[in-house]
Amino acid sequence: MHVWINGKLIQQDSANISIFDAGFQHGIGLFETMTARHGKVFRAHAHMNRLAESAKLLLLSDRLRIEPLVEAVNHVVQENNMESARVRLTLTGGNLNQLQNKGEKRIDPTIIVVAQPPTEYPQEFFDKGVTVMIADGRENPFDPMAGHKTLNYWQRIHALQLATTKQASEALWFSVSNHISSGSVSNIFLVKDNELFTPIARGEEVEGSIPSSTLPGITRSAIIEIAEQMEIKVNKKMLDINNLLSASEVFLTNSSWGVLPVVGMEREKIAGGEVGAISKQMRDALQELIEKETQ
């Protein structure tokens, strides 16, 4: 297996980074998780544009070049002869020891691309839906890191671990104002009166309003496009627990599972405990879109 580190393809067993890397030392960094079909990453440009925007806004790097990064993620998939893959690009603050050794004011970031076989989910998840739980923590919309895919994922992974102990597949995060933000690793959509509802994401806020802690997901964006093409109205707004429990359908989106229907939350049924028609429609349409754009 080949991996890509700072512009070079090397064997996985030979891959290493400095123990002084800012990602290892302080968790400074960003990442993107992507899906590949037919040897091509789905919406690689959208992923890299989001990465570059976050890197610039968070003062990590303003020198990322989109096209070489797109070439890199696709090259790793193709070099490993993978028809389908789960691809991750990790960007860190780089080797902090360079500051001491060379007196440099600016450090080159560390960039790593790894392709692995796609995660296999039981078909039952999509046919019968999953249950979720509410994470114990709350997201702070005024946290400048909120709404970005930073390496600080311990809280979210911990919430997922707790969810697993309760036979739940995802943990939902609410903000300090008790509005729905997202899942630990996903965006959320509600269906009501044949319309879609999703929390306002970072960058979609009305001027002067409270900032959003919701990640502007790439799969989320694809679902919004699909819905609009089908003339299904999409509402981006602040949603609370009552909206969630009264929804006729709920589904989660990310690059790994695509569209995942939700039928229960802890002891409460959602959508009557059954997968709804729009959730199925969105999942099928997304798979068709991925196939079309990666051929």
N, C-alpha and C positions, 0 to 999 in steps of 0.2 A: 504494500500500500504506500503510495506517494502522498506527501503533504507539501504544502507551499508555505515557506517561511521567508519573509522579507525578500521576495523576488526570486527565490530558488526552490526548485522541486527536489525534495530529498526523501529517502526512505523513512518510513514511520519510525523504525527502531533507532534511527540516527537523529531524530528531531529533538531539539532542546532549545531552551531560552535561558537567559541569565537569571541567577537567583536574585539579582538586583533589579529585575524588571518591575516596573511600577504596577503591573497587573498582579504580580505575585506578592509584592511587598505591601501594597495599599489598596488593591482591588480597583485600580484606576483603569478604566477601559470600557469599550462598547463591543457589542457583538450583533451579528445577523444570522438567523437560521433560515435556510431556504430549502425548497424542494426542487429536484431535478427530474425530468422525464426525457427519454430519448436522448440522453447525454447532454441536455441543455437545462440551465437553471431558469425556473419560471420567474419572470419579472425581476431579473438581476439588476437592471438599471434602477428600478424603484427602490430595491433594497440598498443599493450603494448610494443613491441620492439621500436616503434617510440617514444612513450611517454618516455621510459627509456633513450633512446639516447638523446632526447631533454633535459630531466632533468639533465643528466650528463654534456652535453655541456654547458648548461646555469647555471651550478653550483647550481641548485635547490636541487638535491639529487643524490647521487651515490649508494643508497642502495635499489633501487626498485628491487623486485623479480618478474620475469615475470609470473611464474606458479601460485603463489597465486593470482595475479591480474586477470589472465584469469579465475581462479576458481571463483573469486568474481563477475565478470561481468555476468558470466553464472548463478551463484547461485541466483543473484538478479532477473534475468528473470524467473528462475524456481520457486523460492519462491513465486513470485507474480502470478504464473500460467498463464504466458503470452505466447501465441503461437508466436506472432510477437510483436516486440517492438523497440523503439528508445532508445538506452542505452547511457548514458553519464557518463564518469568517469572524475572527477575534482580533480586535484592535486594542492595543494597550499603550500606556504612556512611554514605553521603551525602557532602556537600560539606564537607570538612575545613576549608576556608577560612572557613567561617562562624564557627568558633571565634575566629579572629583579627579578623574584620570586625565581629562582633556580640557577642562575648564570651559566647556561649551555651554552657551546660554540656551540653545535649543536642541532637544534630543529627538532623534528619529524614532517614530513610533514602531512598535513591533506589530507585524501583520501576519496572521496565521490563517490558512484555509485548509479545512479537513473535510473530506467526503466519506460518508459511511452509508451502509445499506439503510433504506428508509425504515422508520419504526413501523412495526406491524401491529395494528389494533384489531381486536376481535370484531368480526362482522356484526356481532350482537350489539356492540356499542351504537352502530349506525341504524340498525333495524329496530332496536327496542329503546334506544336512548340511554342516558347515564344520569346519575344523581350527583349533586354538588353540595358543598357545605359553605358556610360563611367563614372567612378567615377572621381570626381573633384581632389582628391588627387593623389599623386604619391608615389610608394614604393621605398625605398632606399635599394639597394642590400647590402650596407655596414653596415646596421643596424644588429647587432648580433642577434636580436630577429626575423628577417625576415625569413620566411620559417619554422617557428615553430608555433604550435597551442597554443599560449599564451592566457591568459585571457584578454589581451588588445584588445578587439574587438569592441570598441566603434566606431572607424572610419568606420569599415566595416558595422556595423549595421546601422550607420547613412547614409551611401551610399545606403544601401538597402531600408531604409525609403524614401529617395529621389527618388529612382527608382520606388517605388510603386506609388508615386504621378504622375509619368509619364507613368503609366500603363506598367511598365517594371518589369520583374521577377528577374533580377539579375543585379548587377553593376560590370563591368569589371575594373580591376586595371592594370595600366601600370606602368612601372618603370620610374625613373627619366631620363633614356635614351630613353624613349618612346617605350619600348618593352613590349609586353603583359606578364603579370605575372599570373593572375588568375581571377576568380570571387571573390566576397566578401566571399562566402561560398563554392566555387567549384574550380575544375581544368577545363581547357579548352582544347578541341581538335578541330583541323581543318582538313578537308578532301580536298585533291587536287590530281587530277589524280589517284584516287583510293588508295592513300597513306594517312596515318595519320601523323599529325604534332602537337606537343605539346611543350610548353615552357620547357626549361631545368629546372629541379627542384634542390633544395638544395641537395648536395651530388653527383650530376651528372655532375658537372662542370669539364671541362678540366683543368688540373693543370696549374696555372698561369693566368687563366681567371678571369673575374669579377664574384664574388659570385652571386648566384641566390636567389631571394626573393620568389621563388615559393615553396609552400608546396609539399613534395612528398606524394601525396594522396594515400590512400589504395585502393580506387575504381579506381583511375587513374592507379595504378599498375596492377589491375585486368584486366582493359581494354587493357593495353599493352600486357599482357599475352594472352588474347583472340585473339587479332589481329595477334600476331605472330603465334599462332596455326592455324589461318586461312590463313597464309602466306600473310597477309597484312603488308606492310612495315610501320614501325613506326619511324618517324624522331623527335628527340629531339633537338630543336634549338631555337635561338632567333627569335621571330616573331614580326612583327609590324602591324600597322593598315591596310596597303596595303594587307598583307597576309590574314588578317581577312576578308576584304571586297571582295577579289577575291576568297575566298574559295568556293568550291562547296557544302560543308556542314560544319556546326559548331555544336558541342554539348558540354554540361557541365556535369561534373561528381561529385558526392559526395555520402556519405553513405546513405543519406536520400532519394533522388530521383533516385539514380542510374545513368541513362543516360537521360539527358534533352536536346532535340533538340532546336537550336536557329534559328529563321527565319528572325529576323530583329534587327536592332540597331538604336534606336531613329528614324530618318527619312529615314534610309537606309534599303533596303531589303538585306537579306543574303540568299545565296543559292536559289535565285529566289522566296523566301518567302514560300518555301515548305520543309517539312521534307524529308531528303534524305534516300536512301536505306541502306547506311552503318550505319547511326545513328540508324535506326530501327533494323538492324542486331546486332549491339553492345548492344542495350538495351535488346533484347530477349536473347542474349547469356549470358549477365551478370545475368539476372534473373535465367537462367538455372544453371549457376555456383553457385549462392547463394543457390538455392534449393539443388544442389548436395552436397555442402560442409556443409550444416546444417541438413541434414537428420540424 
